[in-house]
C-alpha cells in the first residue's frame, strides 16, 4: 500500500511549531489534491493546510488543540489508485533521479529522498511522459502551496517546450539555483566561526502562597524564545536622536481630511516614517542586511515590517514588501490592510515573511524612548516615540528665539557585528533629516 505522510509545515522563518486548531477531514475520507486538511495556528499566522496528494485518510495522529513541532507527521494518506493489496515502494517525500547521463535526458523516477523537492504522482507521470530530466524538472517554478509544482505548471511548461517557446516566468534550467546562494561567497575555510553563547540556567523562582502563576500562551512563548535568541546572537547597541517633526505634523493636519475622503483610510504618521526609512536604507545597504557567520548578506529588496499590537497583548510584525517602490498612499493602504488582517488573525504566510528591517511604534502608548530588540535575522530595528510639544530654541535671522515645536525621539537598535556606531548614528540621523524636512 502506497502512502504519503502529511507533516506540520513551516509557516515562517522563526516558527518551530504549530497548533492544530481544526481538522477538516476524518479517517476514511477520500480527498483530492489541494483539499483542505486542517487549520494550523502559529505565533505569526493562521493558515489552512491543503493536501499535496489525492487519496484516502488512513490515520490522523494528533487531536485538535495539540501543538506539534514543524516536520512532525500529523496524518497518513493512502495514495489515490492504490489498494491495500498493492505494495509499491512509494516514499513520503518523492524525488526524481536520472538514470543516464545528462546528455540523454532519462525519464524521471519516483524514489525516496528527504532533501529533494517533492512532486505529486501526476506531476511525475507528466514528467516521465515528456522525458524531462531531473535538472529540467527542478528548474520549473511552482505556483502551488509552498512553491510546489502543480499539474498546471508542468503542463504549461511541456506545452511551451513542444512549441519551442518558453513562458516568461520560467527560468532556464541552468539558472534554477537561488540567486542569493549564487551571490554569496564561500565561507573562509581557515577562519573559525564565532562561538555560540552557552545557555545559562534560569535562576530559581520562589512562589509564595499569595502569588498567582499564569502560564504563557502559545504566542507569548514563541516571542519569549525569539527575544532571548536575538540577544544571544546579536551584540545590541542603541542610538537615540530627537527629531523636530513640526513640518510633518502641520502637513498631516492640513491633509488628513482630504486623504480620508480620497483613500477611505485615516492618515497616520507611519507611512511618512516608513518612506523616510526606505530612503535611508537605500543609502545605507549594510543596515538592510543579515549576518551569516562571517558573511554579510546585503538584501536586494527593502521589505519593512511594522509591529502591530494585538487584542490579546501580543505583537506581530506583518511585512510591507518592496516598500521603497510604493507611494505614500500605497504605504498607507498597505499598513492599514496588514494591521486589519493581523487583528483579525487573517495574515497569510507571505504577509509575515521576508522582512529586512522592522519599525516598532511605542509612541502609540505615549512612551517617548525605548530600546527595541532586533527582529532576527535582520540587523536593525527602529523605535518610534511619542510626538509631543516642547519649547525649543530656534535660530532666526534676528537671533535666537524660543518657540513651541513638535518633537519626537527615534531609537535605533542595531547589530554591532555589521553596523558600527558611525554607521548606525548616520543612518538614524538621515531618517530624522527626512522627517524634519518633510514636504509630502
C-alpha positions, -999 to 999 in steps of 0.1 A, spaced: 0 0 0 15 33 -11 12 60 15 21 97 19 29 114 52 14 148 59 38 169 80 34 200 101 45 228 77 69 256 85 49 288 81 75 314 90 113 319 92 114 316 130 84 292 135 93 259 151 58 245 159 21 250 152 -12 243 170 -38 222 151 -70 243 155 -94 222 135 -94 191 113 -114 193 80 -112 156 74 -116 124 93 -102 89 90 -117 72 59 -124 103 39 -114 104 3 -96 136 -6 -84 153 -38 -52 172 -43 -54 207 -27 -83 198 -4 -80 215 30 -68 190 56 -65 212 88 -61 247 101 -29 255 120 -22 285 142 14 297 150 29 327 167 27 347 135 -1 334 113 -30 310 110 -34 290 78 -54 263 62 -32 234 50 -41 217 17 -32 182 8 -4 178 -18 -18 145 -29 -51 127 -36 -61 96 -17 -78 83 14 -71 94 50 -57 64 68 -45 79 101 -48 112 120 -20 113 146 -29 144 166 -60 159 180 -74 194 177 -56 217 202 -23 197 200 9 217 195 32 199 171 68 206 160 75 216 124 83 185 103 63 161 125 40 137 107 4 146 116 -16 123 92 -11 95 67 -28 93 33 -32 62 11 -24 74 -23 -51 75 -50 -53 44 -71 -36 21 -47 -53 -7 -28 -42 -23 4 -30 -53 -15 -6 -33 -36 28 -27 -22 48 -5 -45 77 14 -29 64 49 -27 80 73 -2 66 101 19 88 126 1 92 118 -36 121 130 -57 134 124 -92 165 106 -103 185 105 -136 195 70 -146 215 82 -176 240 110 -184 226 145 -187 231 145 -224 204 118 -228 177 131 -206 162 100 -190 127 97 -176 121 109 -141 119 82 -115 98 82 -82 123 74 -55 128 83 -19 147 114 -10 142 136 22 161 165 8 148 168 -28 119 188 -40 86 169 -36 64 161 -67 29 147 -68 23 114 -87 5 132 -115 34 156 -120 59 128 -121 37 110 -146 37 140 -169 74 145 -165 81 109 -174 59 111 -205 77 143 -216 111 127 -209 122 156 -186 155 152 -167 159 159 -130 176 192 -136 149 204 -160 121 194 -136 138 211 -107 142 243 -127 104 248 -133 90 273 -108 59 261 -89 29 282 -81 13 257 -57 14 256 -19 50 264 -6 62 266 -41 51 231 -50 50 223 -88 13 219 -98 -2 199 -126 -10 232 -144 26 244 -140 42 213 -156 16 210 -184 22 247 -193 59 241 -194 56 209 -215 33 227 -240 57 256 -245 86 232 -248 68 213 -276 63 246 -294 99 256 -289 90 286 -267 93 293 -230 70 312 -207 85 345 -195 81 333 -159 101 301 -164 138 305 -160 163 285 -179 173 252 -162 209 263 -155 196 293 -136 175 273 -112 198 279 -82 189 306 -56 203 339 -66 212 346 -31 231 313 -28 250 320 -60 259 356 -50 271 346 -15 309 339 -14 321 307 2 330 309 39 367 311 45 379 276 55 408 289 75 388 311 98 368 296 127 332 306 132 323 326 163 313 306 193 277 304 203 270 318 237 263 289 262 228 288 277 228 296 314 203 281 337 175 304 348 175 314 385 152 296 408 120 314 414 102 311 448 64 311 446 47 322 478 12 314 489 -4 346 476 13 346 442 -7 339 410 10 316 385 -1 323 349 11 300 321 23 318 289 1 313 259 15 298 227 23 331 210 40 346 241 62 315 245 74 319 209 80 356 213 100 350 245 122 324 229 128 346 199 138 376 220 162 356 241 178 341 209 182 376 194 200 390 224 223 359 224 230 362 186 234 399 181 255 423 202 229 451 206 237 488 206 210 515 207 214 551 194 188 578 200 181 611 183 155 638 189 137 650 157 118 682 152 88 670 132 68 702 132 66 703 94 53 667 93 27 674 120 15 705 101 14 687 68 -7 659 83 -31 683 99 -36 701 66 -41 669 45 -58 643 68 -94 652 59 -87 652 21 -67 620 24 -96 603 43 -121 613 17 -99 602 -12 -84 570 2 -110 559 27 -85 554 55 -70 577 82 -37 594 75 -13 585 103 24 593 107 36 558 100 35 560 61 58 590 63 81 572 87 82 541 65 90 563 35 119 580 53 132 546 64 132 532 29 151 562 16 177 558 43 180 521 38 187 526 1 216 549 11 229 525 38 227 490 24 245 474 54 215 482 75 193 463 51 211 431 56 217 398 76 248 382 91 256 346 84 288 337 104 314 359 88 293 367 57 273 399 54 243 394 31 231 427 17 194 424 8 183 434 -27 147 442 -17 136 466 10 109 449 30 98 468 60 80 451 89 57 472 112 49 458 146 12 455 153 -3 452 188 -30 425 190 -60 424 213 -45 397 234 -15 419 243 9 401 219 27 416 190 31 405 153 51 420 125 35 420 91 58 430 62 54 456 35 73 440 6 92 463 -17 82 493 4 106 516 -14 86 512 -46 53 523 -31 39 558 -30 28 574 3 -8 564 -4 3 529 -13 22 527 20 -8 539 40 -31 514 23 -6 485 29 -1 494 66 -39 497 72 -47 465 54 -20 445 71 -29 458 106 -66 449 100 -56 414 88 -33 410 118 -60 419 143 -85 396 126 -60 368 126 -61 366 88 -25 371 79 -11 347 53 25 332 55 36 357 28 24 386 50 49 379 78 80 366 59 109 382 42 113 413 63 146 431 61 140 459 86 115 465 114 97 495 129 80 494 163 59 524 174 57 526 212 47 562 208 12 548 204 13 542 242 26 578 248 61 563 255 89 586 244 120 564 242 126 526 240 154 502 232 138 475 210 152 441 204 163 432 168 139 410 149 162 382 137 176 376 111 176 414 105 203 436 118 184 467 130 151 479 143 137 515 147 118 525 177 93 555 172 85 576 203 55 598 211 53 632 194 49 660 220 50 698 221 82 712 236 97 747 240 128 749 217 154 774 208 150 784 172 177 802 152 163 831 131 179 860 111 170 883 140 187 859 166 177 830 188 141 827 200 121 802 219 91 786 201 68 756 206 78 727 184 67 692 179 95 668 189 99 630 190 126 606 198 138 579 174 159 550 187 178 525 166 189 492 180 215 476 157 238 445 154 273 457 162 288 428 142 279 446 109 269 482 119 294 503 139 285 534 158 293 558 130 271 540 105 243 535 130 243 571 140 245 584 105 216 562 94 194 573 122 202 609 116 193 605 80 158 593 89 154 623 112 165 646 85 139 633 61 112 637 87 123 672 98 123 684 62 91 667 53 71 683 24 48 655 15 
